[in-house]
């Protein structure tokens, strides 16, 4: 039985969603959960200010009343944006969205003064690295031999080649679980977990089990064994994993095939071929270092791997920094997806986040947090950095062209004309030069919210299930407190979410109809116990890697 079942909260494990035997097998194999008591008991009844009882169960109904509802579905009435409306949920699905809905005695969640919207979707996150959070706060991707604080420790040398190879299956489990719960607390209801930690089948099984136990929607990214640990079965264990854990499409967790092209032609050929045979989406890091540009050019030409692998609509490419024009055109032509990790790319020298290029080509990214060894996995940070980086670039393009800075307006000479130039009777004072042709418009808060929600769903092939508050989709919903001191008074809903909010504003989190966070607190989780297990795992990893622990290095 699973951990939640052991604690008296029966889960539905039918249709291969980690049934009783599978839980027993994985627990026995990794030993990660046995006796840890990671999940806390809850009161049996839900009354008064308690969360709706048995949320997410078939036939159970509740209604979220009176919030400012942002559905992220422009095809709905009012383009899916309501100053005050209700969301009716039955079982795991959204039944209706609109003002003054009739709910027939359903339990009610009071959302007055709150913002109701879809949960965030992270399309690239290395959750196995949670135990190493902040270790590489100053580091870059590869040692540049400068001797600076950024040169060493570096990501490739320390995280992938020193720490990762010593992970045990139980280390994988606790990092995956804790990292997933931390993002759930932040309102990230779906993740693509890029788990480059598949040293053995036991490591793989513990990564999968942690994703199920976290209780949020996830794509399990079956990538390589970082450091190439002897005996690893990547990519050839993929059929077993898919058969054992992912034979059903009616579950919260599905599988993506990792297909890194810098591992060599033979491995890339095998991983992409196996992934396509299993009808899996294929993901890969594509970025400036590691000699990837010419490799990706061959993939774009259909001659990758051992000469016959090409990119397609089943690909999700991460970063896409430094690639050729021809490769970008092929990405667009075949309908492949691109996930950008703005803060990490800017900090760790991956290259310029390619947002302006994508805009110029009529493409849009999803957002990814990448690695917490360097930057937070908080999604408010991801949205703000995406917006700020793009606006910095296009604003400077506007200032610099076509005549440099010589013709910029002088604010000391600004005077309101006696007769304003008008457009549709709205006064308009033309102080800034018109942006040059081809320069994209600055991103708006609605743009980055789209990247963070429905784009993420599309990029993980989940947009028929989630990504918007559309009736018929599963209820992945977050309720954000707009009465808090850092937000009130509320004047603009998308602006408040992107420009002002943080984790503290995430009051309620719902996944597939089930309330997972209520009034600012995760439910059914013993965080103190979890944290101790994570700290013990961290100590063991440092000791095995022979890296001294120094809080002020």
C-alpha positions in Angstrom: 0.0 0.0 0.0 1.2 3.6 -0.6 2.3 6.0 2.1 -1.1 7.8 2.1 -3.0 4.6 2.3 -0.8 3.5 5.2 -1.8 6.7 7.0 -5.5 6.0 6.6 -6.2 8.0 3.5 -7.0 5.5 0.8 -5.9 6.4 -2.7 -7.2 5.1 -6.0 -4.4 3.0 -7.5 -6.4 1.4 -10.3 -5.4 1.6 -14.0 -1.7 1.2 -13.2 -1.4 4.3 -11.0 1.0 2.6 -8.7 -1.2 -0.2 -7.4 -0.6 -2.1 -4.2 1.9 -4.5 -5.5 3.9 -1.7 -7.3 4.1 0.3 -4.1 5.3 -2.7 -2.2 7.9 -3.4 -4.8 9.2 0.1 -5.0 9.3 0.5 -1.2 11.2 -2.7 -0.8 13.6 -1.8 -3.6 14.5 1.6 -2.4 13.6 1.5 1.3 13.0 5.3 1.1 9.6 5.5 2.6 9.7 2.7 5.1 9.1 4.1 8.6 9.7 7.7 7.7 6.2 8.9 8.4 6.5 11.6 5.8 2.8 12.3 5.6 0.8 13.7 8.5 -2.6 12.8 9.6 -5.6 15.1 9.1 -8.8 15.5 11.0 -11.4 13.1 9.8 -14.1 15.7 9.2 -13.9 19.0 7.3 -16.0 21.7 9.0 -16.2 25.5 9.1 -12.9 26.8 7.6 -11.7 23.3 6.7 -11.1 22.3 3.1 -14.1 20.6 1.3 -14.2 17.0 2.4 -13.2 14.2 -0.1 -12.3 16.7 -2.7 -11.4 15.1 -6.0 -13.5 12.0 -5.4 -16.0 11.1 -8.0 -19.4 12.8 -7.5 -18.0 15.2 -4.8 -18.9 18.8 -5.7 -17.7 22.2 -4.4 -17.8 25.7 -5.7 -15.2 28.4 -5.5 -17.3 31.6 -5.0 -16.8 35.2 -5.8 -13.1 35.4 -6.9 -11.6 37.4 -9.7 -11.4 34.5 -12.2 -8.7 34.4 -14.9 -9.3 31.2 -16.9 -6.5 31.6 -19.5 -9.1 30.5 -22.1 -9.8 33.4 -24.5 -12.6 31.4 -26.2 -14.8 31.7 -23.2 -17.2 34.6 -22.5 -15.4 37.8 -21.6 -12.3 36.2 -23.0 -12.2 34.1 -19.9 -11.7 37.0 -17.5 -14.3 37.8 -14.8 -14.1 40.5 -12.2 -16.2 38.3 -10.0 -17.3 34.7 -10.8 -17.6 31.2 -9.5 -15.9 27.9 -10.5 -17.9 24.7 -10.0 -15.9 21.5 -9.5 -17.2 17.9 -9.5 -14.8 15.1 -8.9 -11.6 16.0 -10.6 -13.2 18.2 -13.3 -14.4 21.7 -13.8 -18.1 21.7 -14.5 -18.8 25.4 -15.0 -17.3 28.9 -14.8 -19.3 32.1 -14.5 -21.0 34.6 -12.3 -23.7 33.5 -9.8 -23.6 29.8 -10.6 -26.1 27.5 -9.0 -24.4 24.7 -7.1 -27.2 22.7 -5.5 -25.9 22.5 -2.0 -22.2 22.0 -3.0 -19.6 22.9 -0.4 -18.3 26.4 -0.9 -14.9 28.0 -0.9 -15.0 31.7 -0.3 -12.7 33.4 -2.9 -13.8 37.0 -2.4 -10.8 39.2 -2.5 -8.8 36.4 -4.2 -7.6 35.6 -7.7 -8.6 32.2 -9.1 -6.6 30.9 -12.0 -5.0 27.7 -13.4 -1.9 26.3 -11.6 1.5 27.0 -13.1 3.3 24.5 -15.3 7.1 24.0 -15.1 8.3 22.3 -18.3 11.9 21.5 -17.1 13.0 21.0 -13.5 15.8 18.8 -12.1 14.1 17.8 -8.9 16.7 15.2 -7.9 19.0 18.1 -7.1 16.9 19.4 -4.3 19.3 18.3 -1.6 21.9 20.5 -3.2 19.9 23.7 -3.2 22.0 26.9 -3.3 25.3 25.0 -3.5 26.1 26.6 -6.8 24.6 30.1 -6.3 27.6 31.7 -7.9 28.5 29.1 -10.4 28.3 28.8 -14.2 27.7 25.8 -16.4 31.3 24.9 -17.1 34.6 25.9 -15.5 36.0 28.7 -17.5 39.5 28.5 -15.8 39.3 32.1 -14.7 39.8 31.2 -11.1 36.8 33.3 -10.1 34.0 32.3 -7.7 31.9 31.5 -10.8 34.5 29.2 -12.3 34.6 26.6 -9.5 32.6 24.9 -8.4 30.8 24.6 -11.7 27.6 22.8 -12.6 29.0 20.2 -15.0 32.0 19.3 -12.8 30.4 19.2 -9.4 26.6 18.6 -9.8 26.7 16.1 -12.6 30.1 14.5 -12.3 30.8 14.6 -8.6 27.5 14.6 -6.6 25.1 12.8 -9.0 27.0 9.6 -9.3 26.9 8.9 -5.5 23.1 9.2 -5.2 21.4 6.2 -3.8 17.8 5.4 -4.7 16.6 6.8 -1.3 18.4 10.0 -2.0 16.5 10.3 -5.3 13.2 9.7 -3.6 13.5 12.3 -0.8 14.9 15.1 -3.1 12.1 14.4 -5.7 9.4 14.4 -3.1 10.6 17.5 -1.2 11.2 19.5 -4.3 7.8 18.6 -5.7 6.0 19.5 -2.6 7.9 22.8 -2.4 6.7 23.7 -5.9 3.1 22.5 -5.1 3.2 25.0 -2.2 4.2 27.7 -4.7 1.2 26.9 -7.0 3.1 24.9 -9.6 0.6 22.1 -10.2 2.5 20.4 -13.1 6.1 19.7 -13.6 8.4 18.0 -16.2 10.9 16.4 -14.0 14.2 16.0 -15.9 15.7 13.2 -13.7 19.3 12.6 -15.0 19.8 10.1 -12.2 19.0 6.7 -13.7 22.0 4.8 -12.4 19.9 1.6 -11.9 16.2 0.5 -12.2 15.9 1.2 -8.5 16.9 4.8 -9.0 14.3 5.1 -11.8 11.6 3.5 -9.7 12.2 5.8 -6.8 12.0 8.9 -9.0 8.7 7.7 -10.4 7.3 6.8 -7.0 8.1 10.2 -5.6 6.3 11.9 -8.4 3.2 9.8 -7.7 3.5 10.4 -3.9 3.8 14.1 -4.3 0.2 14.2 -5.7 0.6 16.7 -8.4 0.6 16.4 -12.2 3.9 15.5 -13.6 5.8 14.3 -16.7 8.6 11.8 -15.7 11.6 12.7 -17.8 13.6 9.5 -18.3 17.1 10.9 -19.0 20.6 9.5 -18.6 22.7 8.5 -15.7 24.7 11.7 -14.9 28.3 10.7 -14.7 27.7 7.5 -16.6 27.5 5.2 -13.5 28.6 1.7 -14.4 25.6 -0.7 -14.9 23.1 2.0 -15.8 20.4 0.8 -18.2 19.6 4.0 -19.9 17.9 4.2 -22.4 17.1 0.5 -22.7 15.0 0.4 -19.5 12.4 2.7 -21.0 10.0 -0.1 -22.2 9.9 -1.6 -18.7 9.3 1.7 -17.0 6.5 2.6 -19.4 4.8 -0.8 -19.0 5.1 -0.9 -15.3 4.1 2.7 -14.4 2.6 4.4 -17.5 0.3 1.9 -19.3 -2.7 4.2 -18.6 -3.3 7.8 -19.8 -5.8 8.4 -17.0 -3.4 9.2 -14.2 -1.5 12.3 -12.9 1.9 11.2 -14.1 3.0 10.4 -17.6 6.4 9.7 -19.3 8.7 11.7 -21.5 11.9 10.2 -23.1 15.1 12.1 -22.6 17.2 12.2 -25.7 20.3 14.2 -25.1 22.3 14.7 -28.3 25.6 15.5 -26.7 25.9 12.0 -25.3 27.1 10.7 -28.8 25.4 9.5 -31.9 24.8 6.0 -30.8 23.0 7.0 -27.5 21.0 9.7 -29.2 20.0 7.3 -32.0 18.9 4.7 -29.4 17.0 7.1 -27.1 15.1 8.8 -29.9 14.3 5.5 -31.6 13.1 3.9 -28.4 11.1 7.0 -27.5 9.3 7.0 -30.8 8.6 3.3 -30.7 6.9 3.9 -27.3 5.0 6.9 -28.6 6.7 9.2 -26.1 7.5 12.8 -26.4 11.3 13.3 -26.7 13.0 16.1 -24.8 16.6 17.4 -25.0 18.8 20.2 -23.7 19.8 22.3 -26.7 22.3 25.1 -25.9 25.4 26.9 -26.9 28.1 24.7 -25.1 29.0 21.0 -25.6 29.3 21.4 -29.4 25.5 21.0 -29.8 25.0 23.5 -32.7 26.4 21.3 -35.5 24.7 18.2 -34.0 21.4 20.0 -33.9 21.9 21.2 -37.5 22.2 17.5 -38.5 19.0 16.7 -36.6 17.2 19.6 -38.4 18.4 18.1 -41.7 17.1 14.6 -40.7 20.6 13.1 -40.5 21.1 13.1 -36.7 22.1 10.1 -34.6 23.6 7.4 -36.9 22.3 9.3 -39.9 18.5 9.0 -40.0 17.1 10.9 -36.9 15.2 14.1 -37.4 13.3 16.5 -35.3 9.5 16.5 -35.2 6.3 17.7 -33.5 7.1 15.2 -30.7 10.1 17.1 -29.5 10.5 19.5 -26.6 13.7 21.4 -26.7 15.1 23.1 -23.6 17.0 26.4 -23.8 17.6 26.6 -27.6 20.4 29.1 -27.1 22.9 29.7 -29.9 21.2 27.6 -32.6 21.4 28.4 -36.4 18.7 30.1 -38.4 18.1 26.9 -40.4 17.6 24.8 -37.2 15.1 27.4 -35.8 13.2 27.4 -39.0 12.9 23.6 -38.9 11.7 23.8 -35.3 8.9 26.1 -36.4 8.1 24.1 -39.5 7.6 20.8 -37.7 5.8 22.2 -34.6 8.4 21.3 -32.0 8.2 23.1 -28.6 10.7 25.2 -26.8 11.1 25.7 -23.0 13.1 28.7 -21.8 14.7 28.9 -18.3 15.3 32.6 -18.2 17.0 33.1 -14.8 19.3 30.1 -15.2 20.3 30.9 -18.8 21.1 34.4 -17.8 23.1 33.4 -14.7 24.9 30.2 -15.8 26.1 31.3 -19.3 23.9 29.2 -21.4 23.5 32.1 -23.9 20.9 34.7 -24.4 17.3 33.4 -23.7 15.9 33.3 -27.3 12.6 35.0 -26.6 13.0 37.8 -29.1 14.0 35.4 -31.8 10.9 33.3 -31.0 8.6 36.4 -31.1 10.1 37.4 -34.5 9.2 33.9 -35.8 5.7 33.9 -34.4 6.6 31.3 -31.7 6.0 31.2 -28.0 7.8 29.4 -25.2 6.9 27.7 -22.0 8.8 28.4 -18.8 11.1 26.2 -16.8 13.0 26.6 -13.5 15.9 24.2 -14.3 18.1 23.9 -11.3 17.7 25.0 -7.7 21.4 24.6 -7.0 21.6 28.1 -8.6 18.2 29.7 -8.6 14.8 29.4 -7.1 12.1 27.2 -8.6 9.5 29.8 -7.7 7.3 30.6 -10.6 6.6 34.2 -9.8 10.3 34.7 -10.3 10.2 32.9 -13.6 7.5 35.1 -15.0 9.0 38.4 -13.8 12.5 37.5 -15.1 11.0 36.5 -18.5 9.2 39.8 -18.8 12.1 41.9 -17.5 14.7 40.3 -19.8 12.6 40.6 -22.9 11.6 44.2 -22.2 15.2 45.2 -21.5 16.3 43.8 -24.9 13.5 45.3 -27.0 13.6 48.6 -25.1 17.3 48.9 -25.9 16.6 47.9 -29.5 14.2 50.8 -29.7 16.6 53.2 -28.1 19.6 52.2 -30.2 18.0 52.2 -33.7 18.1 53.6 -36.3 20.1 56.6 -35.2 21.7 55.5 -32.0 20.8 57.6 -29.0 21.3 61.0 -30.6 17.6 61.7 -31.3 16.1 60.5 -28.0 13.7 63.0 -26.3 15.2 65.2 -23.6 12.9 64.9 -20.5 13.9 68.4 -19.4 12.1 69.8 -22.5 8.9 67.9 -22.0 5.9 70.2 -22.2 2.3 69.4 -22.8 1.3 70.8 -26.2 -1.7 73.2 -26.1 -3.6 70.9 -28.5 -2.8 67.2 -27.9 -2.6 64.9 -30.9 -5.6 62.6 -30.5 -6.5 59.1 -31.5 -10.1 58.1 -30.9 -10.4 61.2 -28.7 -7.7 59.9 -26.3 -4.8 62.4 -25.8 -1.5 61.1 -27.1 1.9 62.8 -26.6 4.6 61.4 -28.8 7.7 61.6 -26.7 9.4 58.3 -27.5 10.6 57.4 -31.0 8.6 54.7 -32.8 10.2 51.2 -32.4 12.0 50.1 -35.6 10.4 47.6 -37.9 10.9 44.0 -36.7 11.3 44.8 -33.0 8.7 42.8 -31.0 6.4 44.6 -28.6 7.4 44.4 -25.0 5.9 41.4 -23.2 2.9 42.0 -21.1 1.8 40.3 -17.9 -0.8 38.4 -19.8 1.9 37.1 -22.1 4.0 35.6 -19.4 1.0 34.2 -17.6 0.1 32.4 -20.9 3.7 31.0 -21.0 3.3 29.8 -17.4 0.0 28.0 -17.8 -1.6 27.0 -21.1 1.7 27.1 -23.1 3.2 24.7 -20.5 0.2 22.4 -20.9 0.5 22.4 -24.7 4.3 21.8 -24.6 3.7 18.7 -22.4 0.8 17.4 -24.5 -1.6 18.1 -21.6 -3.7 21.0 -22.9 -6.8 18.8 -23.3 -6.5 18.1 -19.5 -5.2 21.2 -17.9 -3.6 24.7 -18.4 -6.9 26.6 -18.3 -10.1 26.8 -16.3 -12.2 25.4 -19.1 -15.3 23.3 -18.3 -14.5 19.7 -19.0 -10.8 20.0 -18.1 -9.4 18.7 -14.8 -9.4 21.1 -12.0 -5.8 22.3 -11.5 -6.6 25.6 -9.7 -4.7 28.0 -7.5 -6.4 30.7 -5.3 -4.1 33.7 -4.7 -4.7 36.2 -1.9 -5.1 39.7 -3.4 -6.0 41.3 0.0 -2.4 40.7 1.3 -0.2 43.6 2.3 2.0 43.2 -0.8 -0.9 43.3 -3.3 -3.9 45.4 -1.9 -5.6 47.3 -3.4 -6.3 45.1 -6.4 -6.3 47.2 -9.6 -5.2 44.8 -12.3 -5.5 41.0 -12.0 -2.7 39.8 -14.4 -0.5 42.7 -13.3 -0.9 41.8 -9.6 0.0 38.2 -10.2 3.1 38.8 -12.2 4.4 42.1 -10.8 3.5 41.9 -7.1 2.9 38.3 -5.9 5.1 35.7 -4.4 4.7 32.3 -2.7 3.1 33.9 0.4 0.1 34.8 -1.7 -0.6 31.2 -2.7 -3.5 30.4 -0.4 -5.1 27.3 -1.9 -3.8 24.7 -4.5 -6.0 22.1 -6.1 -4.8 19.3 -8.4 -7.4 17.2 -10.3 -10.1 18.5 -8.0 -8.2 17.5 -4.8 -7.3 20.3 -2.4 -3.6 20.0 -1.7 -2.9 23.3 0.0 -5.5 25.1 2.1 -5.3 28.6 3.6 -1.6 28.8 3.2 -0.6 25.3 4.4 0.1 22.0 2.6 -2.3 19.2 3.7 -1.3 15.7 4.8 2.4 16.4 4.9 4.8 16.2 7.8 7.3 18.8 6.6 9.5 18.7 9.7 10.1 15.0 9.2 10.6 15.5 5.5 13.2 18.2 6.0 15.2 16.0 8.4 15.2 13.2 5.9 16.4 15.6 3.2 19.1 17.0 5.5 20.3 13.5 6.3 20.4 12.7 2.6 22.4 15.8 1.9 25.0 14.9 4.5 25.3 11.4 3.0 25.7 12.8 -0.5 28.4 15.3 0.5 30.3 12.6 2.4 30.1 10.1 -0.4 31.3 12.7 -2.9 34.1 13.8 -0.6 33.1 17.4 -0.8 33.5 19.4 2.5 30.4 21.1 3.8 31.0 24.8 4.2 28.1 27.2 4.7 30.3 30.2 3.7 32.6 29.0 1.0 
